[in-house]
Amino acid sequence: MADLGNDPGALAGIWAAKAVGATAGAGVSLIYLLPKSRREAASRFLTGLSCGMIFGGPTGIWLVERLGIGGELSGAEVMLTGSAAASLCAWWVLGALARIAVRYGGRGGGA
């Protein structure tokens, strides 16, 4: 696997791959489950984009190690894949956490 370090020549490509992956993952999540309003669509897209940009590297490295394909992918491919996966999963994870919070959260009205 290519180094995801501080090589100035590869840095622009890594950031571009991260942005493209995060955008693709956020777009697929919108298509997979259509939003009810424009506000929800914007919120979901920005959440996916943020999570893809932030967690793309660690997610890509985890996926590559889990699948055992580290020697076959470049750093940009790892970043693209990780960003898309993190972005796509972000809304689903947040939705699951919201449902758990509603189910097990306090229903009482006071202290």
One Martini backbone bead per residue (centre of mass of N, CA, C, O) as a GRO file, in nm:
protein
  111
    1MET     BB    1   0.098   0.034   0.020
    2ALA     BB    2   0.075   0.346   0.010
    3ASP     BB    3   0.173   0.633   0.135
    4LEU     BB    4  -0.006   0.874   0.361
    5GLY     BB    5   0.175   1.099   0.391
    6ASN     BB    6   0.392   1.405   0.324
    7ASP     BB    7   0.379   1.412   0.018
    8PRO     BB    8   0.348   1.679  -0.188
    9GLY     BB    9   0.263   1.530  -0.458
   10ALA     BB   10   0.020   1.350  -0.313
   11LEU     BB   11  -0.166   1.544  -0.150
   12ALA     BB   12  -0.369   1.642  -0.367
   13GLY     BB   13  -0.475   1.357  -0.443
   14ILE     BB   14  -0.580   1.280  -0.165
   15TRP     BB   15  -0.783   1.516  -0.132
   16ALA     BB   16  -0.943   1.452  -0.387
   17ALA     BB   17  -1.026   1.164  -0.308
   18LYS     BB   18  -1.171   1.244  -0.051
   19ALA     BB   19  -1.385   1.433  -0.184
   20VAL     BB   20  -1.504   1.231  -0.388
   21GLY     BB   21  -1.583   1.008  -0.187
   22ALA     BB   22  -1.768   1.180  -0.005
   23THR     BB   23  -1.963   1.269  -0.230
   24ALA     BB   24  -2.049   0.989  -0.326
   25GLY     BB   25  -2.157   0.879  -0.056
   26ALA     BB   26  -2.369   1.103  -0.012
   27GLY     BB   27  -2.526   1.057  -0.276
   28VAL     BB   28  -2.605   0.761  -0.230
   29SER     BB   29  -2.762   0.809   0.035
   30LEU     BB   30  -2.983   0.981  -0.107
   31ILE     BB   31  -3.076   0.768  -0.316
   32TYR     BB   32  -3.143   0.525  -0.131
   33LEU     BB   33  -3.278   0.757   0.067
   34LEU     BB   34  -3.513   0.967   0.039
   35PRO     BB   35  -3.584   1.272   0.113
   36LYS     BB   36  -3.840   1.491   0.246
   37SER     BB   37  -3.638   1.739   0.223
   38ARG     BB   38  -3.411   1.984   0.172
   39ARG     BB   39  -3.302   1.994   0.457
   40GLU     BB   40  -3.240   1.694   0.482
   41ALA     BB   41  -3.053   1.675   0.240
   42ALA     BB   42  -2.841   1.877   0.341
   43SER     BB   43  -2.778   1.738   0.608
   44ARG     BB   44  -2.690   1.463   0.492
   45PHE     BB   45  -2.471   1.562   0.301
   46LEU     BB   46  -2.292   1.713   0.513
   47THR     BB   47  -2.249   1.473   0.696
   48GLY     BB   48  -2.115   1.287   0.487
   49LEU     BB   49  -1.888   1.478   0.404
   50SER     BB   50  -1.757   1.511   0.681
   51CYS     BB   51  -1.705   1.211   0.747
   52GLY     BB   52  -1.536   1.152   0.493
   53MET     BB   53  -1.309   1.361   0.556
   54ILE     BB   54  -1.236   1.258   0.846
   55PHE     BB   55  -1.271   0.913   0.813
   56GLY     BB   56  -1.130   0.806   0.547
   57GLY     BB   57  -0.853   0.699   0.628
   58PRO     BB   58  -0.919   0.491   0.853
   59THR     BB   59  -1.127   0.334   0.683
   60GLY     BB   60  -0.941   0.251   0.451
   61ILE     BB   61  -0.733   0.098   0.620
   62TRP     BB   62  -0.930  -0.102   0.746
   63LEU     BB   63  -1.033  -0.227   0.481
   64VAL     BB   64  -0.761  -0.323   0.366
   65GLU     BB   65  -0.687  -0.505   0.605
   66ARG     BB   66  -0.947  -0.679   0.609
   67LEU     BB   67  -0.907  -0.769   0.291
   68GLY     BB   68  -0.597  -0.795   0.203
   69ILE     BB   69  -0.513  -0.527  -0.022
   70GLY     BB   70  -0.258  -0.337   0.029
   71GLY     BB   71  -0.062  -0.399  -0.234
   72GLU     BB   72  -0.294  -0.298  -0.466
   73LEU     BB   73  -0.310  -0.001  -0.350
   74SER     BB   74  -0.331   0.319  -0.343
   75GLY     BB   75  -0.367   0.597  -0.157
   76ALA     BB   76  -0.607   0.713  -0.321
   77GLU     BB   77  -0.782   0.456  -0.313
   78VAL     BB   78  -0.807   0.437  -0.010
   79MET     BB   79  -0.935   0.717   0.031
   80LEU     BB   80  -1.180   0.685  -0.152
   81THR     BB   81  -1.303   0.438  -0.012
   82GLY     BB   82  -1.316   0.548   0.279
   83SER     BB   83  -1.487   0.802   0.223
   84ALA     BB   84  -1.732   0.660   0.102
   85ALA     BB   85  -1.795   0.475   0.343
   86ALA     BB   86  -1.821   0.690   0.564
   87SER     BB   87  -2.040   0.857   0.422
   88LEU     BB   88  -2.255   0.633   0.384
   89CYS     BB   89  -2.266   0.548   0.703
   90ALA     BB   90  -2.333   0.799   0.872
   91TRP     BB   91  -2.647   0.815   0.860
   92TRP     BB   92  -2.704   0.531   0.971
   93VAL     BB   93  -2.569   0.564   1.245
   94LEU     BB   94  -2.729   0.814   1.339
   95GLY     BB   95  -3.007   0.678   1.320
   96ALA     BB   96  -2.954   0.454   1.527
   97LEU     BB   97  -2.884   0.641   1.765
   98ALA     BB   98  -3.157   0.789   1.772
   99ARG     BB   99  -3.332   0.538   1.831
  100ILE     BB  100  -3.192   0.462   2.095
  101ALA     BB  101  -3.246   0.730   2.242
  102VAL     BB  102  -3.555   0.710   2.232
  103ARG     BB  103  -3.588   0.433   2.371
  104TYR     BB  104  -3.366   0.489   2.631
  105GLY     BB  105  -3.453   0.748   2.707
  106GLY     BB  106  -3.581   0.990   2.880
  107ARG     BB  107  -3.945   1.041   2.953
  108GLY     BB  108  -3.935   1.241   3.151
  109GLY     BB  109  -4.015   1.584   3.265
  110GLY     BB  110  -3.800   1.556   3.505
  111ALA     BB  111  -3.586   1.527   3.797
   0.00000   0.00000   0.00000
